Amino acid sequence: MYRLRLLHTLAVACTLLCASLVCVVQNGYACSWQAELFDYTTQETTRLAMDATPVKMPLVNMDKGVNVQCSLAPSDVLSIGILKQQKVDIVCRYPDDQMLTARALTIFDLFTGEGLTRPVTLFFSNARKYNETLYRLHVDCQ
């Protein structure tokens, strides 16, 4: 009788532990992507929350030689076995049709519960003075 009761208690405890791990792990990989644009000229920071639609932002300061159109597009969660992956593609286009492409990435391991995030920071400098930074764009998972 005692062994049966102990086994039953142990089974209930294991079930509760597994259920809590599944709930925590399933909700733990959700990533809230944030973009932060810092303007060195005005010293202003603009924070952009990204949803499912691409965020478009012009980086234009003609007096300083900057004219860039950037688009930030987050993706849906992609499941690869026990891994969950999310990304944000950053595409910046210049007037002469040159492009800059970057990708911020986060990967969550459902088995271990650990996450890995690779944020992106881009600096946009003066075309006439390479060492005069005008904008900083930082994309990260919060």
Solvent accessible surface area in square Angstrom, and as a share of the most:
residue,aa,sasa,rsa
1,M,198,0.89
2,Y,166,0.63
3,R,191,0.70
4,L,129,0.64
5,R,179,0.65
6,L,95,0.47
7,L,111,0.55
8,H,123,0.55
9,T,81,0.47
10,L,101,0.50
11,A,55,0.43
12,V,68,0.39
13,A,51,0.39
14,C,66,0.40
15,T,88,0.51
16,L,119,0.59
17,L,108,0.54
18,C,76,0.46
19,A,50,0.39
20,S,56,0.36
21,L,98,0.49
22,V,87,0.50
23,C,78,0.47
24,V,102,0.58
25,V,22,0.13
26,Q,85,0.38
27,N,114,0.58
28,G,41,0.40
29,Y,52,0.20
30,A,78,0.61
31,C,21,0.13
32,S,58,0.37
33,W,9,0.03
34,Q,55,0.24
35,A,0,0.00
36,E,47,0.21
37,L,24,0.12
38,F,30,0.12
39,D,29,0.15
40,Y,66,0.25
41,T,73,0.42
42,T,77,0.45
43,Q,118,0.53
44,E,109,0.49
45,T,53,0.31
46,T,69,0.40
47,R,169,0.62
48,L,42,0.21
49,A,78,0.60
50,M,22,0.10
51,D,93,0.48
52,A,90,0.70
53,T,84,0.49
54,P,73,0.46
55,V,28,0.16
56,K,154,0.65
57,M,14,0.06
58,P,84,0.53
59,L,1,0.00
60,V,68,0.39
61,N,29,0.15
62,M,120,0.53
63,D,130,0.67
64,K,66,0.28
65,G,23,0.22
66,V,6,0.04
67,N,46,0.23
68,V,2,0.01
69,Q,95,0.42
70,C,3,0.02
71,S,24,0.16
72,L,0,0.00
73,A,37,0.29
74,P,25,0.16
75,S,37,0.24
76,D,125,0.65
77,V,57,0.33
78,L,95,0.47
79,S,64,0.41
80,I,93,0.47
81,G,75,0.72
82,I,92,0.47
83,L,64,0.32
84,K,32,0.14
85,Q,36,0.16
86,Q,25,0.11
87,K,49,0.21
88,V,0,0.00
89,D,35,0.18
90,I,1,0.00
91,V,48,0.28
92,C,0,0.00
93,R,117,0.43
94,Y,72,0.28
95,P,95,0.60
96,D,93,0.48
97,D,96,0.50
98,Q,114,0.51
99,M,105,0.47
100,L,65,0.33
101,T,93,0.54
102,A,21,0.16
103,R,126,0.46
104,A,0,0.00
105,L,45,0.23
106,T,15,0.09
107,I,47,0.24
108,F,27,0.11
109,D,30,0.16
110,L,35,0.17
111,F,166,0.69
112,T,78,0.45
113,G,33,0.32
114,E,124,0.56
115,G,54,0.52
116,L,85,0.42
117,T,46,0.27
118,R,141,0.51
119,P,63,0.40
120,V,20,0.12
121,T,55,0.32
122,L,25,0.13
123,F,118,0.49
124,F,9,0.04
125,S,43,0.28
126,N,11,0.05
127,A,83,0.64
128,R,166,0.61
129,K,119,0.51
130,Y,192,0.73
131,N,117,0.60
132,E,49,0.22
133,T,40,0.24
134,L,3,0.02
135,Y,18,0.07
136,R,65,0.24
137,L,0,0.00
138,H,54,0.24
139,V,0,0.00
140,D,31,0.16
141,C,31,0.18
142,Q,134,0.60
